[in-house]
Amino acid sequence: MADQERGVRRVKQGVVVSTKMDKTAVVLVQTKMRHPVYQKVVLRGKKYYAHDEKNLAKEGDTVTIAETRPMSKLKRWRLVEATQTEVVQS
């Protein structure tokens, strides 16, 4: 079993929409799909709960997440990197 290589893990990019939980970021990933009847391209969004060990992500950041072992009931993804951070102007 130790000789077997791990499968390719899925990687997704999205925007952080919530960081209210400790060590968790909720990431919204939007994908484009064609409507089956009207053939118009529409955006579909799905939220993923990602493990953020060091609480690096902030709301509005664009992040990369990767599939991992289950961390909790909802968390099956982990934060890989914050590719773009949101600048708040006041």
C-alpha positions as a Python dict, from the first residue, in 0.01 Angstrom:
ca = {
    (1, 'M'): (0, 0, 0),
    (2, 'A'): (291, 236, 68),
    (3, 'D'): (419, 176, -287),
    (4, 'Q'): (102, 308, -449),
    (5, 'E'): (112, 666, -566),
    (6, 'R'): (-157, 909, -470),
    (7, 'G'): (-403, 1010, -742),
    (8, 'V'): (-409, 1354, -897),
    (9, 'R'): (-583, 1596, -662),
    (10, 'R'): (-828, 1846, -804),
    (11, 'V'): (-737, 2215, -782),
    (12, 'K'): (-985, 2504, -807),
    (13, 'Q'): (-969, 2884, -795),
    (14, 'G'): (-1228, 3101, -629),
    (15, 'V'): (-1308, 3403, -414),
    (16, 'V'): (-1324, 3392, -34),
    (17, 'V'): (-1675, 3490, 79),
    (18, 'S'): (-1647, 3417, 453),
    (19, 'T'): (-1376, 3370, 716),
    (20, 'K'): (-1591, 3381, 1030),
    (21, 'M'): (-1494, 3029, 1140),
    (22, 'D'): (-1154, 2952, 1291),
    (23, 'K'): (-912, 2794, 1040),
    (24, 'T'): (-1185, 2777, 775),
    (25, 'A'): (-1251, 2982, 463),
    (26, 'V'): (-1565, 2955, 250),
    (27, 'V'): (-1462, 2982, -115),
    (28, 'L'): (-1704, 3055, -400),
    (29, 'V'): (-1597, 2886, -725),
    (30, 'Q'): (-1781, 2998, -1037),
    (31, 'T'): (-1791, 2792, -1356),
    (32, 'K'): (-1936, 2872, -1697),
    (33, 'M'): (-2178, 2624, -1848),
    (34, 'R'): (-2407, 2625, -2146),
    (35, 'H'): (-2779, 2611, -2070),
    (36, 'P'): (-2916, 2280, -2205),
    (37, 'V'): (-3225, 2431, -2372),
    (38, 'Y'): (-3138, 2793, -2453),
    (39, 'Q'): (-2766, 2740, -2525),
    (40, 'K'): (-2675, 3061, -2340),
    (41, 'V'): (-2357, 3062, -2131),
    (42, 'V'): (-2451, 3104, -1766),
    (43, 'L'): (-2242, 3126, -1448),
    (44, 'R'): (-2292, 2861, -1183),
    (45, 'G'): (-2144, 2902, -836),
    (46, 'K'): (-2060, 2648, -569),
    (47, 'K'): (-1924, 2709, -220),
    (48, 'Y'): (-1642, 2498, -80),
    (49, 'Y'): (-1525, 2489, 282),
    (50, 'A'): (-1145, 2499, 283),
    (51, 'H'): (-901, 2442, 569),
    (52, 'D'): (-689, 2752, 633),
    (53, 'E'): (-438, 2651, 902),
    (54, 'K'): (-283, 2996, 955),
    (55, 'N'): (-596, 3206, 890),
    (56, 'L'): (-425, 3381, 596),
    (57, 'A'): (-731, 3432, 376),
    (58, 'K'): (-944, 3745, 399),
    (59, 'E'): (-1284, 3811, 244),
    (60, 'G'): (-1252, 3910, -122),
    (61, 'D'): (-917, 3732, -176),
    (62, 'T'): (-873, 3513, -483),
    (63, 'V'): (-736, 3179, -363),
    (64, 'T'): (-637, 2837, -491),
    (65, 'I'): (-775, 2532, -310),
    (66, 'A'): (-684, 2164, -348),
    (67, 'E'): (-871, 1848, -262),
    (68, 'T'): (-757, 1672, 56),
    (69, 'R'): (-870, 1417, 311),
    (70, 'P'): (-1187, 1500, 507),
    (71, 'M'): (-1105, 1747, 786),
    (72, 'S'): (-1461, 1769, 920),
    (73, 'K'): (-1819, 1714, 812),
    (74, 'L'): (-1796, 1981, 540),
    (75, 'K'): (-1424, 2047, 485),
    (76, 'R'): (-1267, 1840, 205),
    (77, 'W'): (-1043, 2113, 59),
    (78, 'R'): (-737, 2300, 184),
    (79, 'L'): (-604, 2644, 102),
    (80, 'V'): (-295, 2622, -121),
    (81, 'E'): (-220, 2989, -181),
    (82, 'A'): (-375, 3333, -191),
    (83, 'T'): (-313, 3441, -550),
    (84, 'Q'): (-458, 3792, -521),
    (85, 'T'): (-545, 3989, -211),
    (86, 'E'): (-823, 4245, -196),
    (87, 'V'): (-710, 4600, -116),
    (88, 'V'): (-955, 4791, 102),
    (89, 'Q'): (-965, 5163, 32),
    (90, 'S'): (-1098, 5391, 303),
}
